[in-house]
């Protein structure tokens, strides 16, 4: 076989680069979480949106996109995922399907209550943790659920 019929090192390198690029592009287009059914649900999408706001400052009454209060973060996240929620934590609780803690899933809402009233809300992230906007002077963050005085609600897809 003559030299003109054999692939050059340069053309083999280009072919390898093209294959590598194709493999990497496929990985980038389908994020790791998207392989789960969760990522294509409204709640899974809302969870990812809330997580993307990590570090955003808390501001009472703020609904994003750069500052949030607790219900403003959940409202914003679900709105971007295609669902409308009421403005307040209590209103959001009233609008969700109430579920027991044994049935909670990532992307469900976690409502903190005192007596019969809801005073705080976050998005369940798994492993007894939530994404939330805690209080004045803090930022959106992932935090362990600190009390047993919580109810769970699911936003329908």
C-alpha positions as CSV (number, residue, x, y, z in Angstrom):
1,X,0.0,0.0,0.0
2,X,1.4,3.4,-1.0
3,X,1.9,6.3,1.4
4,X,-1.0,8.1,-0.2
5,X,-3.5,5.3,0.6
6,X,-2.6,5.1,4.3
7,X,-4.3,7.5,6.8
8,X,-1.8,10.0,8.1
9,X,-1.2,10.5,11.8
10,X,-2.9,13.9,11.4
11,X,-6.1,12.4,9.9
12,X,-6.2,9.6,12.5
13,X,-5.8,12.3,15.2
14,X,-8.7,14.3,13.7
15,X,-10.9,11.2,13.6
16,X,-10.1,10.5,17.2
17,X,-10.8,14.1,18.2
18,X,-14.1,14.0,16.3
19,X,-15.1,10.8,18.2
20,X,-14.0,12.3,21.5
21,X,-15.9,15.5,20.8
22,X,-19.1,13.5,19.8
23,X,-18.9,11.5,23.1
24,X,-18.3,14.6,25.2
25,X,-21.1,16.5,23.5
26,X,-23.6,13.7,24.1
27,X,-22.6,13.8,27.8
28,X,-23.0,17.6,28.0
29,X,-26.4,17.5,26.3
30,X,-27.8,14.9,28.6
31,X,-26.9,16.0,32.2
32,X,-26.3,13.2,34.7
33,X,-29.6,13.9,36.5
34,X,-31.5,13.8,33.2
35,X,-31.0,10.1,33.0
36,X,-33.5,9.7,35.9
37,X,-37.2,10.2,35.3
38,X,-37.1,12.8,38.1
39,X,-35.2,15.3,35.9
40,X,-38.0,15.4,33.4
41,X,-40.7,16.0,36.0
42,X,-41.8,19.5,36.9
43,X,-40.7,18.9,40.5
44,X,-37.2,17.6,39.4
45,X,-36.8,20.7,37.2
46,X,-37.9,23.0,40.0
47,X,-35.3,21.4,42.3
48,X,-32.5,21.9,39.8
49,X,-33.6,25.6,39.3
50,X,-33.6,26.2,43.1
51,X,-30.2,24.6,43.4
52,X,-28.9,26.9,40.6
53,X,-29.8,29.9,42.8
54,X,-27.4,28.8,45.6
55,X,-25.8,31.9,47.1
56,X,-28.5,34.3,46.0
57,X,-29.3,36.8,48.8
58,X,-32.5,36.5,50.9
59,X,-34.8,39.5,50.6
60,X,-38.2,39.6,52.2
61,X,-40.9,39.6,49.5
62,X,-38.5,38.9,46.6
63,X,-39.4,36.4,43.9
64,X,-36.1,36.4,41.9
65,X,-34.3,36.1,39.7
66,X,-31.5,37.4,41.9
67,X,-33.0,37.7,45.4
68,X,-35.6,35.5,47.1
69,X,-37.6,34.9,50.2
70,X,-38.6,31.3,51.0
71,X,-41.9,31.2,49.1
72,X,-40.4,33.4,46.4
73,X,-37.7,30.8,45.7
74,X,-40.3,28.0,45.4
75,X,-42.6,30.2,43.3
76,X,-39.8,31.1,41.0
77,X,-38.5,27.6,40.6
78,X,-41.8,26.0,39.8
79,X,-42.8,28.9,37.5
80,X,-39.6,28.4,35.5
81,X,-40.5,24.6,35.5
82,X,-44.0,25.4,34.1
83,X,-46.2,25.5,37.1
84,X,-47.9,28.4,38.9
85,X,-48.0,28.5,42.7
86,X,-49.5,31.0,45.0
87,X,-47.2,33.7,46.5
88,X,-47.1,32.6,50.2
89,X,-45.9,29.5,51.9
90,X,-49.4,28.9,53.4
91,X,-51.0,29.4,50.0
92,X,-48.6,27.0,48.4
93,X,-49.3,24.4,51.1
94,X,-53.1,24.8,50.5
95,X,-52.5,24.2,46.7
96,X,-50.3,21.0,47.0
97,X,-51.3,17.4,47.4
98,X,-50.4,16.6,51.1
99,X,-48.3,13.5,51.5
100,X,-46.7,11.7,54.4
101,X,-43.0,12.0,55.1
102,X,-42.6,8.3,54.1
103,X,-43.7,9.2,50.6
104,X,-41.6,12.3,50.1
105,X,-39.5,12.6,47.0
106,X,-36.9,15.0,45.7
107,X,-38.7,18.1,44.4
108,X,-41.6,17.9,46.9
109,X,-42.2,21.0,49.0
110,X,-41.4,21.0,52.7
111,X,-43.6,23.2,54.9
112,X,-42.5,24.3,58.3
113,X,-45.4,24.9,60.6
114,X,-46.3,26.1,64.1
115,X,-49.7,25.2,65.3
116,X,-52.0,25.2,62.3
117,X,-50.0,27.7,60.2
118,X,-47.2,27.4,57.8
119,X,-44.3,29.9,58.3
120,X,-41.6,28.6,55.9
121,X,-41.1,26.5,52.8
122,X,-38.3,24.8,50.9
123,X,-37.8,22.2,48.2
124,X,-36.8,18.7,49.3
125,X,-33.4,17.7,47.9
126,X,-33.2,14.2,49.4
127,X,-31.3,12.9,52.4
128,X,-33.4,15.0,54.8
129,X,-32.2,18.3,53.2
130,X,-33.9,21.2,51.5
131,X,-33.0,24.1,49.2
132,X,-34.4,27.3,50.7
133,X,-34.0,31.0,51.4
134,X,-33.8,31.0,55.2
135,X,-33.9,34.6,56.5
136,X,-32.6,38.1,56.3
137,X,-28.8,38.2,56.1
138,X,-28.6,34.7,54.6
139,X,-28.5,33.2,51.1
140,X,-30.2,30.4,49.2
141,X,-28.6,27.2,50.5
142,X,-28.9,23.5,51.0
143,X,-29.6,22.7,54.6
144,X,-30.6,19.8,56.8
145,X,-34.2,19.8,58.0
146,X,-33.9,20.9,61.6
147,X,-37.3,20.1,63.1
148,X,-40.0,17.4,63.0
149,X,-42.7,20.1,62.6
150,X,-42.9,19.8,58.9
151,X,-45.5,18.8,56.4
152,X,-44.9,17.7,52.8
153,X,-46.7,18.7,49.6
154,X,-46.4,17.6,46.1
155,X,-47.0,19.9,43.1
156,X,-48.8,17.9,40.4
157,X,-47.0,17.5,37.0
